[in-house]
Amino acid sequence: MAVRTHRTQQERSEQTREALLDATIGCLVELGYARTTVQEICLRAGVSRGAQQHHFTTKAELMTAALEHLFARLTRQLREAAADLPPGLARVTKGIDLLWEAYSGTLSTAAVELWVAARTDPELRETLRPVDRALGHATLELYREAAGVELPEAELETVLLLSVNLVRGLALDAMIGGDAGRRSRLLEEWKATALARYTAALRG
């Protein structure tokens, strides 16, 4: 049987797109939004400007797609990790640990760069807003699956949103050189609080 050695046009297109998105994330993390240029992204991706414009017509569109790309990758990793979580309420605290691992890494750095830039960039803000909203919904669904306990929807959403906003804040603290010991204490305090809320909701 003959072995196919040539990539199809669609495969080449997908590879180019992924290279652009990975290069964009790398630039955001290493250089920050202000110093990230489309020229630098194309150089890192090994892609011409014409090929880049074929996939993403504006810088804002490219930045937003890169955030979606990164979140999709992290979501796959989180789902795999969630499959190994312990049963019962221990899943709650371990789930918060998973959120912290996700949001304190590359996702947080890239997202913060874009959120800050969006404050004064109307085009970026308009493209980023629906994506950010969709990411929030996807995170809620993932956390609901990982929790593995039946709770009122409002309580589950409250704990999730508080968890996400806490780890985002702690991630920003880490980015500006805050005290690591203090971050650990705050995270442990929140895990205890979240566990207490879950326990109370189950009893109520």
VONU-698301 format. One record per residue (C-alpha): x, y, z; residue in three letters. Coordinates in Angstrom, 3 decimals. Example, Ala and Ser with C-alpha at 12.3 -4.5 7.8 and 13.67 -1.06 7.14 Angstrom:
<rs>
{{12.300; -4.500; 7.800}; "ALA"}
{{13.670; -1.060; 7.140}; "SER"}
</rs>
This chain:
<rs>
{{0.000; 0.000; 0.000}; "MET"}
{{1.350; 3.401; -0.978}; "ALA"}
{{2.143; 5.820; 1.838}; "VAL"}
{{0.960; 9.378; 1.325}; "ARG"}
{{3.872; 11.767; 1.816}; "THR"}
{{2.387; 15.053; 0.607}; "HIS"}
{{0.162; 17.225; 2.768}; "ARG"}
{{-3.142; 18.395; 1.411}; "THR"}
{{-3.890; 22.073; 0.924}; "GLN"}
{{-6.171; 21.990; 3.970}; "GLN"}
{{-3.447; 20.413; 6.115}; "GLU"}
{{-0.944; 23.050; 5.021}; "ARG"}
{{-3.469; 25.786; 5.757}; "SER"}
{{-4.192; 24.414; 9.233}; "GLU"}
{{-0.494; 24.089; 9.973}; "GLN"}
{{0.100; 27.698; 8.922}; "THR"}
{{-2.775; 28.898; 11.067}; "ARG"}
{{-1.545; 26.990; 14.111}; "GLU"}
{{1.996; 28.296; 13.621}; "ALA"}
{{0.668; 31.868; 13.587}; "LEU"}
{{-1.379; 31.318; 16.748}; "LEU"}
{{1.495; 29.674; 18.626}; "ASP"}
{{3.842; 32.474; 17.563}; "ALA"}
{{1.318; 35.075; 18.714}; "THR"}
{{1.072; 33.497; 22.166}; "ILE"}
{{4.848; 33.291; 22.398}; "GLY"}
{{5.194; 36.969; 21.526}; "CYS"}
{{2.541; 38.041; 24.031}; "LEU"}
{{4.243; 36.115; 26.828}; "VAL"}
{{7.813; 37.117; 25.980}; "GLU"}
{{7.382; 40.634; 24.593}; "LEU"}
{{4.023; 41.886; 25.844}; "GLY"}
{{1.240; 43.289; 23.683}; "TYR"}
{{2.881; 46.670; 23.030}; "ALA"}
{{6.002; 45.094; 21.528}; "ARG"}
{{4.198; 42.312; 19.677}; "THR"}
{{4.051; 43.143; 15.982}; "THR"}
{{2.548; 41.190; 13.131}; "VAL"}
{{5.966; 41.247; 11.478}; "GLN"}
{{7.551; 39.531; 14.503}; "GLU"}
{{4.742; 36.979; 14.635}; "ILE"}
{{5.201; 36.111; 10.959}; "CYS"}
{{8.959; 35.838; 11.428}; "LEU"}
{{8.582; 33.396; 14.315}; "ARG"}
{{5.929; 31.388; 12.501}; "ALA"}
{{7.942; 31.261; 9.283}; "GLY"}
{{4.967; 32.697; 7.407}; "VAL"}
{{4.715; 35.530; 4.887}; "SER"}
{{2.554; 38.583; 5.545}; "ARG"}
{{0.347; 37.563; 2.643}; "GLY"}
{{-0.276; 34.148; 4.180}; "ALA"}
{{-0.986; 35.770; 7.540}; "GLN"}
{{-3.547; 38.139; 6.031}; "GLN"}
{{-5.218; 35.217; 4.318}; "HIS"}
{{-5.994; 33.746; 7.750}; "HIS"}
{{-6.387; 36.893; 9.872}; "PHE"}
{{-7.173; 40.236; 8.311}; "THR"}
{{-6.468; 42.335; 11.426}; "THR"}
{{-4.101; 42.175; 14.384}; "LYS"}
{{-7.076; 42.172; 16.763}; "ALA"}
{{-8.543; 39.127; 15.016}; "GLU"}
{{-5.208; 37.307; 15.259}; "LEU"}
{{-4.819; 38.140; 18.968}; "MET"}
{{-8.331; 36.967; 19.819}; "THR"}
{{-7.938; 33.736; 17.862}; "ALA"}
{{-4.657; 33.074; 19.683}; "ALA"}
{{-6.411; 33.352; 23.043}; "LEU"}
{{-9.119; 30.929; 21.864}; "GLU"}
{{-6.433; 28.562; 20.607}; "HIS"}
{{-4.589; 28.621; 23.934}; "LEU"}
{{-7.752; 28.146; 25.967}; "PHE"}
{{-8.828; 25.181; 23.827}; "ALA"}
{{-5.461; 23.533; 24.422}; "ARG"}
{{-5.627; 24.131; 28.166}; "LEU"}
{{-9.216; 22.885; 28.308}; "THR"}
{{-8.137; 19.571; 26.790}; "ARG"}
{{-5.375; 19.300; 29.383}; "GLN"}
{{-7.769; 20.161; 32.212}; "LEU"}
{{-10.311; 17.565; 31.074}; "ARG"}
{{-7.612; 14.909; 31.067}; "GLU"}
{{-6.418; 15.974; 34.530}; "ALA"}
{{-10.007; 16.112; 35.856}; "ALA"}
{{-10.466; 12.455; 34.962}; "ALA"}
{{-7.921; 11.597; 37.663}; "ASP"}
{{-9.469; 13.725; 40.415}; "LEU"}
{{-10.448; 11.877; 43.615}; "PRO"}
{{-14.139; 11.228; 44.310}; "PRO"}
{{-16.319; 13.254; 46.663}; "GLY"}
{{-15.661; 16.709; 48.049}; "LEU"}
{{-11.908; 16.314; 47.641}; "ALA"}
{{-12.604; 17.061; 43.976}; "ARG"}
{{-13.561; 20.615; 44.951}; "VAL"}
{{-10.167; 21.602; 46.346}; "THR"}
{{-8.261; 19.672; 43.691}; "LYS"}
{{-10.389; 21.377; 41.052}; "GLY"}
{{-9.328; 24.772; 42.390}; "ILE"}
{{-5.718; 23.607; 42.182}; "ASP"}
{{-6.286; 22.772; 38.510}; "LEU"}
{{-7.750; 26.220; 37.879}; "LEU"}
{{-4.741; 27.820; 39.509}; "TRP"}
{{-2.354; 25.757; 37.387}; "GLU"}
{{-4.199; 26.799; 34.232}; "ALA"}
{{-4.688; 30.479; 34.991}; "TYR"}
{{-1.282; 31.107; 36.535}; "SER"}
{{0.607; 30.001; 33.448}; "GLY"}
{{0.716; 31.033; 29.808}; "THR"}
{{-3.052; 31.587; 29.602}; "LEU"}
{{-2.974; 34.193; 32.339}; "SER"}
{{0.021; 36.044; 30.938}; "THR"}
{{-1.361; 36.211; 27.400}; "ALA"}
{{-4.889; 37.063; 28.568}; "ALA"}
{{-3.762; 39.872; 30.889}; "VAL"}
{{-1.753; 41.429; 28.068}; "GLU"}
{{-4.866; 41.426; 25.861}; "LEU"}
{{-7.324; 42.580; 28.542}; "TRP"}
{{-5.137; 45.557; 29.455}; "VAL"}
{{-4.606; 46.482; 25.806}; "ALA"}
{{-8.348; 46.187; 25.116}; "ALA"}
{{-9.068; 49.007; 27.568}; "ARG"}
{{-7.725; 51.566; 25.093}; "THR"}
{{-8.129; 49.613; 21.837}; "ASP"}
{{-11.813; 49.593; 20.770}; "PRO"}
{{-11.260; 47.119; 17.918}; "GLU"}
{{-9.490; 44.631; 20.165}; "LEU"}
{{-12.125; 45.095; 22.869}; "ARG"}
{{-14.974; 44.352; 20.470}; "GLU"}
{{-13.372; 41.160; 19.170}; "THR"}
{{-12.201; 40.028; 22.605}; "LEU"}
{{-15.423; 40.592; 24.580}; "ARG"}
{{-17.514; 37.716; 23.108}; "PRO"}
{{-14.529; 35.376; 23.288}; "VAL"}
{{-13.939; 36.208; 26.932}; "ASP"}
{{-17.627; 35.576; 27.642}; "ARG"}
{{-17.489; 32.229; 25.835}; "ALA"}
{{-14.375; 31.224; 27.751}; "LEU"}
{{-16.206; 31.934; 30.995}; "GLY"}
{{-19.116; 29.698; 29.993}; "HIS"}
{{-16.742; 26.924; 28.919}; "ALA"}
{{-14.861; 27.142; 32.215}; "THR"}
{{-18.140; 26.903; 34.132}; "LEU"}
{{-19.111; 23.766; 32.220}; "GLU"}
{{-15.703; 22.205; 32.790}; "LEU"}
{{-15.827; 22.997; 36.503}; "TYR"}
{{-19.346; 21.565; 36.742}; "ARG"}
{{-18.110; 18.303; 35.249}; "GLU"}
{{-15.043; 18.223; 37.482}; "ALA"}
{{-16.952; 18.957; 40.700}; "ALA"}
{{-18.816; 15.680; 40.529}; "GLY"}
{{-21.312; 16.738; 43.215}; "VAL"}
{{-24.879; 17.922; 42.811}; "GLU"}
{{-25.294; 21.551; 43.850}; "LEU"}
{{-27.731; 24.344; 43.042}; "PRO"}
{{-26.661; 26.062; 39.828}; "GLU"}
{{-26.388; 29.470; 41.493}; "ALA"}
{{-24.082; 28.125; 44.206}; "GLU"}
{{-21.877; 26.312; 41.716}; "LEU"}
{{-21.573; 29.404; 39.528}; "GLU"}
{{-20.790; 31.627; 42.514}; "THR"}
{{-17.986; 29.364; 43.725}; "VAL"}
{{-16.581; 29.065; 40.218}; "LEU"}
{{-16.598; 32.801; 39.501}; "LEU"}
{{-15.016; 33.572; 42.846}; "LEU"}
{{-12.392; 30.895; 42.177}; "SER"}
{{-11.588; 32.201; 38.697}; "VAL"}
{{-11.348; 35.808; 39.814}; "ASN"}
{{-9.180; 34.860; 42.768}; "LEU"}
{{-6.703; 32.876; 40.677}; "VAL"}
{{-6.624; 35.645; 38.060}; "ARG"}
{{-5.766; 38.144; 40.778}; "GLY"}
{{-3.146; 35.855; 42.281}; "LEU"}
{{-1.674; 35.262; 38.823}; "ALA"}
{{-1.367; 39.012; 38.308}; "LEU"}
{{0.269; 39.293; 41.726}; "ASP"}
{{2.798; 36.666; 40.645}; "ALA"}
{{3.475; 38.520; 37.387}; "MET"}
{{4.435; 41.699; 39.260}; "ILE"}
{{6.613; 39.882; 41.790}; "GLY"}
{{4.254; 39.428; 44.742}; "GLY"}
{{5.011; 37.191; 47.694}; "ASP"}
{{4.654; 33.491; 46.777}; "ALA"}
{{3.997; 32.445; 50.377}; "GLY"}
{{1.115; 34.877; 50.649}; "ARG"}
{{-0.396; 33.556; 47.417}; "ARG"}
{{-0.218; 30.003; 48.740}; "SER"}
{{-1.904; 31.000; 52.003}; "ARG"}
{{-4.696; 32.825; 50.190}; "LEU"}
{{-5.285; 29.900; 47.851}; "LEU"}
{{-5.455; 27.456; 50.767}; "GLU"}
{{-7.838; 29.784; 52.620}; "GLU"}
{{-10.134; 29.962; 49.603}; "TRP"}
{{-10.105; 26.180; 49.153}; "LYS"}
{{-11.219; 25.776; 52.756}; "ALA"}
{{-13.945; 28.388; 52.258}; "THR"}
{{-15.165; 26.805; 49.019}; "ALA"}
{{-15.256; 23.379; 50.623}; "LEU"}
{{-17.287; 24.762; 53.529}; "ALA"}
{{-19.763; 26.337; 51.102}; "ARG"}
{{-20.151; 23.105; 49.176}; "TYR"}
{{-20.686; 21.125; 52.375}; "THR"}
{{-23.286; 23.587; 53.642}; "ALA"}
{{-25.108; 23.571; 50.284}; "ALA"}
{{-25.252; 19.780; 50.260}; "LEU"}
{{-26.674; 19.706; 53.769}; "ARG"}
{{-29.170; 22.464; 53.028}; "GLY"}
</rs>
